[in-house]
Amino acid sequence: MEPRMNPFASPVASSFVRRLGAAGKVVTDSSVPVLTQELVKIRASQINGCGFCADMHTKEAVAAGESHARLHLVATWREATVFTEAERAALALAEEGTRIADAAGGVPDEVWADAAKHFDEEQLAALVSLIALINAYNRLNVMVRMPAGDYQVGQFG
């Protein structure tokens, strides 16, 4: 698949992506565990059909110590026994935040309440920001048809 455009060659798109990256640093530096962050990014990317981000974040998760067995089960996390209750709450929040148009009223109160059992207010703020951010990246990459498969761990810093 050939991309429709190279966002890194466009001054506007590359500036936008750099600013997204700077915003993402706030989340990366939060106390939400790195592997939880990667699981959230992978799940949202699966839902949005973003192969580029799914490739990137599965590779980053492995580099951070995630097992292949758990990565293979992200898409079916509800039926899998390998995720902690906190990870399950983060994945549910990621799904509801990604599929926001599918449910009148947005994220259900029970999903939010479950996440709040496992994450403090700052961590919830980080998770909400992360979900919004990965959805922005997914949409950009899907629209320009960024190909998947060639990402190298740490490629973007």
N, C-alpha and C positions, 0 to 999 in steps of 0.2 A: 504494500500500500504506500502510495506517495502522499506526503502531506500537502495540503492545499496551500500552505504558506509556512515559512519558518519564523516563528514568533521571536526568535533570537536575532533575526536579521532586520526586523522592523523596529525603528526607534520607539514608536509608540508601544508596541507589544512588549519589547524587551524592557522598557522602563516600567510598564505595568507589572510584569513578572518579577522584576527586582523588588518592587514595592510589596508584592504579595510575599516574597521571600522574607523581607524584613518583618512583615506582620507575623509570619510563621515563626520567627525566632522567639517571639514572646511566648508562644505556645510550647515550643521545643524546650525553652528554659523553665517551664512550669514544673510543678511537682507531680503531674500526671506521668505515670511510668512510661518510658519510651516504647515498650512493647505494646502497651495499651493504645498509645497514639498510633502506632503502625497498624494495629488491628483495625482501628476505626478508619484509617485512611484506605486500607485495603477493602473493607466492606463497602464504604461509600463508592469507591472506584468500581467495584463489581456491579453495584446497583446501577451506576451511571454508564456502564459499558466503556470505561476508560482504560484501555489496555496499557497505555503508556504509564499511567499512575499505578495500576495494579502491578506491572512489571517492576517499577521503581520501588514501591513500598514492600513488596515481598522480598526483594533483594536486600533492602535496607533492614528489614526485620530479621532475616537470616544473619546478616552481619552483626546485628545487635544481640544475637543469641536465641532467636526464635527457632522452634523445631519445624521441620517440614510437615510433620504429622498435624500439628495445630494449624499451620497455614492451609493445608488441604481441606480443613474443616471450617474455615471462616465462613464460607457461603452457606453452610448448614449448621451454624453455631447453636441454634436452638436444640438440635438433636444431639449435639456433641457433649461429652462429659469432660472435655479437656480444658475448658475455660473457667476461670474463677467467677464468683458472683459479681465482683466489681467489673470484670471484663465483659460479662454478659450484659450488665446494666449499660456500660459504655457502648456496646454494639447495638443494643436496642435503641438508645438515644441517637446513635449515628443513623440507623435505618429510618427512624421516624423523622429526624431532621433532614435527611436526604429525600425522603418521599413526602415532604411537607404538602405538596399539592394533592396528594391522594387522600388526605384526611381533613375534613372540615375542622377548623380550630387548631390545626397544627399538631404539635407533640402532645399526646395524651397525658393527663395529670399523673396517672399511675406510672408511666415510663419515667417522667421527671422525678417523681417521689422515689422510685427505685434507685435512680442514679444518685439522688441526694443522700441516700443511705450509705453510699460507698465513697462519695467524693464531697469535699467541703466546698464552700461557695467559690473560692478561687479556682479550684480544680474544675468545678462545673463551668465557670466562665471560660477556662482554657478549653474544655471539651466542646462547648458551644462554638467558640471561635475556630477550633480545629475543624469541626464539621462544616462550618460556613466556608472556611478556607479551602478544604479539599474539594468541596463542591464547585467552587470557583475554578480551581485548577482543572477539575474533570471537564467542566463545560468548555473551557478554553481548548483543552487538548482534543476533545471529541469534535468540536466545531472545525478545527484546523486539520483534523485527522493525523495527529502525531502517531507515528508507528511505534509499536511495542517490541521489546526484545533485546535492544542494544544498550539499555541503561547499564552503567557501571556504578557500583557502590561509591557514594561520595562525589559523584560527578558534578553536582551543583553546590558543593561546599559543605 
